[in-house]
Amino acid sequence: MSADRLRRPVYEAELLRLQTELVKLQEWVRAERARLVVVFEGRDAAGKGSTIKRITEYLNPRVARIVALPKPTDRERTQWYFQRYVAHLPAAGEIVLLDRSWYNRAGVERVMGFCTPEEHRRFLQQCPVFERMLVDDGILLRKYWFSVSDAEQERRFHRRLDDPLRRWKLSPVDVDSLSRWEDFSRAKDEMFVHTDTAECPWHVVDSDDKRRARINMIAHLLGSLPYHEVPPTIPELPPRPASTGYRRTDRALLRYVPDHAASLR
């Protein structure tokens, strides 16, 4: 990755262009009744969430859904591991963005001891089969691994600690991951060996520069899909009909929120 940070004016101009293409992609998915799943994985603070925000900024939430599942319930722990993810897969004309996915088992669950060695082994065996089934059924599956250096991750953790608006992002598992850097690296390498397949390859995003990572990831996603612009149906606004004598309710009878904005200078 280039050591130069992507300049903000260049970033913002290209991001807007790519977001325009994402709207075209959305309309293509809807018109073609396609099903698209995008998996976002990587270390904590690698920039997955901020990239997802830029992707969905102008998209219809009824078409493009973000799925970020909490830890499994006691009942879900007794299910087939992939079962709770299947419920969130897209129907025709939908896009699902997985902010972490079934790969939790190969990463945090493996390193933190939240699954048994046998459950981990079974996951590595079943995952390529599961993903091949998705692709065989016509689902468009894209997998992205956001790669961040240890120094940059630690810097971002400190920024979260100092920012009350983002402090909630720093969980005990995140803190513990600092001392388990090499364990997570080995787990990721093993995961890639088993799940970086011809049908469902991994695409690595260098994310020390968040702006560059967002641009690169979105551009790659768009370039990997056979979408095209769908001519929009632009409605015509009818003329406003003449008044029939309706009178608005007296403002004194309604509960308006206080004009907080008036106090700003």
Backbone torsions as a table, in degrees:
resi	resn	phi	psi	omega
1	MET	NA	142.9	177.8
2	SER	-63.7	142.1	179.9
3	ALA	-76.8	-16.4	-178.4
4	ASP	-77.8	131.8	175.5
5	ARG	-72.3	139.4	178.1
6	LEU	-68.6	124.7	-177.3
7	ARG	-64.9	142.0	-174.7
8	ARG	-58.0	-45.9	-179.8
9	PRO	-59.9	-40.4	178.1
10	VAL	-65.8	-43.9	179.5
11	TYR	-60.3	-48.4	-175.4
12	GLU	-66.2	-38.0	179.0
13	ALA	-66.0	-44.9	-179.2
14	GLU	-71.1	-36.4	177.7
15	LEU	-60.8	-43.4	179.3
16	LEU	-63.4	-40.0	177.4
17	ARG	-62.4	-44.4	-179.7
18	LEU	-67.1	-37.7	178.2
19	GLN	-65.2	-32.6	174.0
20	THR	-63.6	-39.8	177.2
21	GLU	-68.3	-34.2	177.7
22	LEU	-63.4	-36.2	175.4
23	VAL	-64.2	-40.2	176.0
24	LYS	-62.9	-41.5	176.9
25	LEU	-59.8	-44.9	179.4
26	GLN	-57.2	-45.4	-178.2
27	GLU	-68.1	-33.0	175.5
28	TRP	-66.5	-45.1	178.0
29	VAL	-57.8	-43.4	-178.7
30	ARG	-67.9	-44.0	-177.5
31	ALA	-69.1	-39.3	-177.8
32	GLU	-87.2	-3.2	-177.7
33	ARG	55.5	40.3	178.2
34	ALA	-79.1	165.6	176.4
35	ARG	-129.0	118.5	-175.7
36	LEU	-121.2	129.1	175.2
37	VAL	-121.0	126.4	176.8
38	VAL	-118.9	120.4	-178.9
39	VAL	-96.6	126.9	176.6
40	PHE	-112.5	115.0	178.5
41	GLU	-130.9	167.8	179.5
42	GLY	145.9	177.6	-179.0
43	ARG	-68.3	162.7	175.1
44	ASP	-60.8	139.9	179.1
45	ALA	67.7	23.0	179.7
46	ALA	-84.4	-8.0	176.8
47	GLY	103.8	14.4	-179.2
48	LYS	-64.9	-50.5	-175.6
49	GLY	-62.8	-41.6	-178.7
50	SER	-68.1	-32.1	176.8
51	THR	-68.5	-42.7	178.2
52	ILE	-59.9	-40.1	178.6
53	LYS	-59.8	-42.4	-180.0
54	ARG	-68.4	-34.0	179.2
55	ILE	-66.1	-42.7	-172.7
56	THR	-90.0	-2.3	-171.3
57	GLU	-53.5	-40.3	-176.9
58	TYR	-113.5	11.1	-177.6
59	LEU	-92.2	158.7	178.9
60	ASN	-78.6	119.0	-178.4
61	PRO	-64.1	-14.7	175.5
62	ARG	-79.8	-15.2	177.9
63	VAL	-103.4	-47.6	-177.3
64	ALA	-107.2	113.2	-177.5
65	ARG	-111.3	139.3	172.2
66	ILE	-95.4	128.9	177.6
67	VAL	-116.9	115.7	177.7
68	ALA	-132.0	91.2	-172.2
69	LEU	-77.9	143.1	173.4
70	PRO	-75.6	-179.3	177.8
71	LYS	-63.1	149.0	-175.3
72	PRO	-64.6	149.4	175.6
73	THR	-76.4	172.2	177.1
74	ASP	-59.6	-38.4	179.1
75	ARG	-68.0	-43.3	-179.0
76	GLU	-64.4	-29.1	178.9
77	ARG	-66.1	-20.0	179.2
78	THR	-92.4	-4.6	-179.3
79	GLN	-84.5	167.6	166.3
80	TRP	-56.1	135.2	-169.3
81	TYR	-54.1	-42.4	-175.0
82	PHE	-78.5	-6.0	-169.4
83	GLN	-61.2	-44.3	-175.6
84	ARG	-72.3	-20.7	176.2
85	TYR	-78.6	-33.8	-180.0
86	VAL	-57.5	-36.9	-177.9
87	ALA	-62.6	-19.5	-176.5
88	HIS	-105.0	5.4	178.5
89	LEU	-68.0	153.0	-174.8
90	PRO	-74.8	149.4	166.5
91	ALA	-90.1	-178.7	-178.9
92	ALA	-59.0	133.4	178.2
93	GLY	81.5	20.7	-177.0
94	GLU	-126.3	152.9	174.5
95	ILE	-120.4	131.4	176.5
96	VAL	-119.9	124.9	177.0
97	LEU	-106.5	113.4	-176.5
98	LEU	-92.5	106.5	175.9
99	ASP	-84.1	89.1	-163.5
100	ARG	72.8	155.3	-167.3
101	SER	-150.6	-156.5	176.5
102	TRP	-60.9	-13.2	179.5
103	TYR	-74.2	-1.3	171.1
104	ASN	-53.6	-35.9	-177.3
105	ARG	-66.2	-32.4	-179.3
106	ALA	-84.0	-13.9	-177.5
107	GLY	-112.4	-94.0	-172.8
108	VAL	-62.9	-38.8	179.6
109	GLU	-66.0	-39.2	-180.0
110	ARG	-66.1	-47.8	-174.2
111	VAL	-73.9	-40.1	-175.0
112	MET	-87.1	-0.1	177.5
113	GLY	76.0	24.7	179.5
114	PHE	-82.8	-6.0	174.0
115	CYS	-135.6	161.8	179.4
116	THR	-83.8	159.3	175.2
117	PRO	-55.3	-35.3	179.3
118	GLU	-68.0	-40.9	177.8
119	GLU	-64.6	-38.5	177.8
120	HIS	-65.9	-44.4	179.2
121	ARG	-61.4	-42.1	-179.5
122	ARG	-65.0	-37.3	178.3
123	PHE	-61.3	-49.2	-178.8
124	LEU	-61.2	-29.5	178.2
125	GLN	-77.0	-41.6	-173.3
126	GLN	-84.9	-29.1	-172.4
127	CYS	-57.5	-48.8	178.4
128	PRO	-61.0	-34.5	178.0
129	VAL	-67.3	-44.7	179.1
130	PHE	-59.5	-47.7	-178.4
131	GLU	-68.0	-34.4	176.5
132	ARG	-64.6	-36.6	176.8
133	MET	-62.9	-41.4	178.5
134	LEU	-61.5	-47.4	-178.5
135	VAL	-66.3	-42.1	178.7
136	ASP	-60.5	-29.0	-180.0
137	ASP	-84.1	-0.2	175.5
138	GLY	102.4	-0.2	178.0
139	ILE	-72.3	135.4	174.5
140	LEU	-87.5	112.0	-175.1
141	LEU	-113.8	125.7	176.5
142	ARG	-126.6	135.2	-176.5
143	LYS	-123.7	126.9	-178.3
144	TYR	-124.7	131.0	175.5
145	TRP	-109.7	117.7	179.8
146	PHE	-89.3	116.7	-173.7
147	SER	-104.6	123.8	180.0
148	VAL	-128.7	145.3	179.9
149	SER	-74.2	160.3	-179.7
150	ASP	-64.0	-37.9	-179.5
151	ALA	-66.6	-42.1	-179.6
152	GLU	-69.4	-38.1	177.2
153	GLN	-61.3	-45.5	-179.3
154	GLU	-63.6	-38.6	178.0
155	ARG	-61.5	-42.0	-179.9
156	ARG	-68.7	-34.8	175.6
157	PHE	-61.5	-43.5	179.5
158	HIS	-64.3	-36.9	178.2
159	ARG	-65.4	-37.1	177.8
160	ARG	-66.1	-40.1	178.8
161	LEU	-61.2	-34.8	-176.1
162	ASP	-86.4	-7.2	-175.6
163	ASP	-113.3	109.1	-178.4
164	PRO	-63.3	-20.1	178.7
165	LEU	-79.7	-17.9	-177.7
166	ARG	-122.4	2.0	-176.7
167	ARG	-61.8	-29.6	-179.2
168	TRP	-63.2	-20.9	-179.4
169	LYS	-70.9	-18.0	-174.3
170	LEU	-93.9	98.8	-178.2
171	SER	-91.6	166.3	175.3
172	PRO	-57.1	-34.2	178.0
173	VAL	-66.5	-38.8	177.4
174	ASP	-59.6	-46.9	-179.1
175	VAL	-61.7	-42.5	-178.8
176	ASP	-66.1	-28.0	-177.5
177	SER	-65.3	-23.1	178.6
178	LEU	-60.7	-38.5	-178.6
179	SER	-86.3	-2.3	-178.7
180	ARG	-119.9	29.7	-175.8
181	TRP	-55.4	-48.7	-177.6
182	GLU	-70.2	-32.7	177.0
183	ASP	-63.1	-42.9	177.5
184	PHE	-66.7	-35.0	178.6
185	SER	-64.1	-44.9	179.2
186	ARG	-64.8	-40.4	179.1
187	ALA	-63.0	-41.7	178.6
188	LYS	-64.5	-42.8	179.6
189	ASP	-61.5	-42.8	179.0
190	GLU	-65.4	-39.8	178.5
191	MET	-61.3	-43.4	-179.7
192	PHE	-64.0	-38.8	-179.7
193	VAL	-57.0	-39.8	-174.9
194	HIS	-90.8	-25.8	-169.9
195	THR	-119.2	-1.5	174.8
196	ASP	-87.0	82.4	-172.2
197	THR	-104.9	166.2	178.8
198	ALA	-63.3	-37.5	-179.1
199	GLU	-73.9	-35.7	-174.3
200	CYS	-136.4	71.8	-176.9
201	PRO	-75.1	157.7	171.5
202	TRP	-86.5	144.7	173.9
203	HIS	-122.1	119.9	-174.7
204	VAL	-91.5	131.7	179.9
205	VAL	-112.8	114.0	173.1
206	ASP	-67.6	121.8	-170.5
207	SER	-125.9	20.8	173.5
208	ASP	-62.8	-31.9	172.6
209	ASP	-104.4	105.6	-174.1
210	LYS	-62.4	-38.9	-179.6
211	ARG	-62.0	-48.6	-179.7
212	ARG	-62.3	-39.5	-179.6
213	ALA	-62.8	-44.6	-179.7
214	ARG	-61.6	-47.3	-179.1
215	ILE	-61.5	-46.6	-177.4
216	ASN	-64.2	-42.5	-177.6
217	MET	-67.1	-46.4	-178.3
218	ILE	-65.0	-42.2	178.9
219	ALA	-61.6	-40.4	179.4
220	HIS	-66.3	-44.1	179.4
221	LEU	-57.8	-48.4	-179.6
222	LEU	-62.4	-40.8	-179.0
223	GLY	-69.8	-17.8	-177.4
224	SER	-90.0	-3.7	-174.0
225	LEU	-117.2	142.8	-176.1
226	PRO	-85.7	42.4	-176.1
227	TYR	-79.5	162.2	174.1
228	HIS	-147.0	163.4	-178.2
229	GLU	-70.3	130.0	176.4
230	VAL	-99.0	121.9	-179.3
231	PRO	-54.6	125.2	-176.9
232	PRO	-75.9	150.5	171.1
233	THR	-94.2	106.5	-175.6
234	ILE	-96.5	114.9	-178.2
235	PRO	-71.5	152.3	174.3
236	GLU	-96.9	131.9	179.9
237	LEU	-80.5	124.4	179.5
238	PRO	-73.3	156.6	175.9
239	PRO	-65.6	146.4	179.0
240	ARG	-69.0	129.1	-178.6
241	PRO	-68.3	157.8	178.8
242	ALA	-65.3	151.2	-179.6
243	SER	-64.8	142.4	176.2
244	THR	-106.8	13.5	176.6
245	GLY	101.5	6.1	179.6
246	TYR	-64.5	139.1	175.5
247	ARG	-122.3	133.4	-179.2
248	ARG	-66.0	151.3	177.4
249	THR	-62.0	141.0	177.2
250	ASP	-55.7	127.3	-178.0
251	ARG	-58.0	-29.4	-177.8
252	ALA	-66.2	-17.2	-179.4
253	LEU	-91.8	-4.8	-175.8
254	LEU	-109.2	154.3	179.8
255	ARG	-98.6	91.3	177.5
256	TYR	-83.0	146.1	174.8
257	VAL	-68.7	147.7	179.2
258	PRO	-60.0	148.7	-179.5
259	ASP	-82.3	75.1	178.7
260	HIS	-61.1	-34.4	-177.3
261	ALA	-60.5	-28.9	-178.8
262	ALA	-66.9	-20.6	-179.0
263	SER	-85.1	-5.0	-177.2
264	LEU	-86.9	139.3	178.3
265	ARG	-133.0	NA	NA
